[in-house]
Amino acid sequence: RNGEDDEFIVLEGDDLGWLGYFIGESKTLKLLRLSCNPPPPIGLLEGICRNRSIQSLEVKNEIADTTFLHLTPFFSNNKNLTT
């Protein structure tokens, strides 16, 4: 976490499975920006897929095809997604 309330910077040793869990449980998260290198772990992607409050998902950097495959349920099931 840097000094901003809306930004989380992953450091070595951070458990992205827990981050995914909290993203999945959030009812207020409207925007999620991912900047990934290497691709995010499955636990994080599974959490994103469970979320229904995100309206906008922004992805920076190249993301592997498998990442998009894991995000298919998110795009299919999130009726709030606008961009």
VONULO-675981 format. One record per residue (C-alpha): residue number from 1; residue in three letters; x negated, y, z negated. Coordinates in Angstrom, 1 decimal, always signed. Layout:
N
resi; resn; c1; c2; c3
NUM; ALA; X; Y; Z
...
! end
This chain:
83
resi; resn; c1; c2; c3
1; ARG; +0.0; +0.0; +0.0
2; ASN; -1.4; +3.4; +0.9
3; GLY; +0.1; +6.6; -0.7
4; GLU; +3.2; +6.6; +1.4
5; ASP; +6.5; +5.1; +0.2
6; ASP; +7.3; +3.7; +3.7
7; GLU; +4.0; +2.1; +4.6
8; PHE; +2.4; -1.2; +3.5
9; ILE; -1.1; -1.9; +4.6
10; VAL; -2.0; -5.6; +4.4
11; LEU; -5.3; -6.3; +2.6
12; GLU; -7.2; -9.6; +2.3
13; GLY; -5.5; -11.8; -0.2
14; ASP; -2.0; -10.3; +0.3
15; ASP; +0.7; -12.9; +0.4
16; LEU; +2.7; -12.2; +3.6
17; GLY; +5.1; -15.0; +2.8
18; TRP; +6.4; -12.9; -0.2
19; LEU; +6.4; -9.8; +2.0
20; GLY; +8.6; -11.7; +4.5
21; TYR; +10.9; -12.8; +1.6
22; PHE; +11.5; -9.2; +0.5
23; ILE; +12.0; -8.0; +4.1
24; GLY; +14.5; -10.8; +4.6
25; GLU; +16.4; -9.8; +1.4
26; SER; +16.4; -6.1; +2.0
27; LYS; +19.8; -4.4; +2.6
28; THR; +18.3; -1.0; +3.2
29; LEU; +15.4; -1.5; +5.6
30; LYS; +16.2; +0.3; +8.8
31; LEU; +12.9; +0.5; +10.6
32; LEU; +10.1; -2.0; +10.7
33; ARG; +6.8; -1.2; +12.5
34; LEU; +4.4; -4.1; +13.0
35; SER; +0.8; -3.7; +14.0
36; CYS; -0.6; -7.1; +14.2
37; ASN; -4.1; -8.5; +14.9
38; PRO; -4.2; -11.5; +14.4
39; PRO; -0.5; -12.5; +14.8
40; PRO; +1.6; -12.5; +11.6
41; PRO; +2.0; -15.7; +9.7
42; ILE; +5.2; -17.8; +10.0
43; GLY; +6.4; -16.8; +6.5
44; LEU; +6.5; -13.2; +7.4
45; LEU; +8.3; -13.8; +10.7
46; GLU; +10.9; -16.0; +8.9
47; GLY; +11.7; -13.2; +6.5
48; ILE; +12.1; -10.7; +9.4
49; CYS; +14.5; -13.2; +11.0
50; ARG; +16.7; -13.3; +7.9
51; ASN; +17.0; -9.5; +7.7
52; ARG; +20.3; -7.9; +9.0
53; SER; +19.7; -4.3; +8.1
54; ILE; +16.8; -3.5; +10.5
55; GLN; +18.0; -1.2; +13.3
56; SER; +14.7; -0.7; +15.0
57; LEU; +11.7; -3.0; +15.4
58; GLU; +8.5; -1.4; +16.8
59; VAL; +5.5; -3.6; +17.6
60; LYS; +2.0; -2.3; +18.3
61; ASN; -0.8; -4.4; +19.8
62; GLU; -0.5; -7.6; +21.7
63; ILE; +1.6; -10.2; +20.0
64; ALA; +1.4; -13.8; +21.0
65; ASP; +4.3; -15.5; +22.8
66; THR; +4.8; -17.8; +19.8
67; THR; +5.5; -14.7; +17.7
68; PHE; +8.3; -13.7; +19.9
69; LEU; +9.6; -17.3; +19.9
70; HIS; +9.7; -17.2; +16.1
71; LEU; +11.6; -13.9; +16.2
72; THR; +14.3; -15.2; +18.5
73; PRO; +16.8; -15.6; +15.6
74; PHE; +16.2; -12.0; +14.6
75; PHE; +17.1; -10.7; +18.0
76; SER; +20.0; -13.1; +18.4
77; ASN; +21.6; -12.6; +15.0
78; ASN; +20.9; -9.0; +14.0
79; LYS; +24.0; -7.0; +15.1
80; ASN; +22.5; -3.7; +13.7
81; LEU; +19.5; -3.8; +16.0
82; THR; +19.6; -0.8; +18.3
83; THR; +16.0; -0.4; +19.6
! end
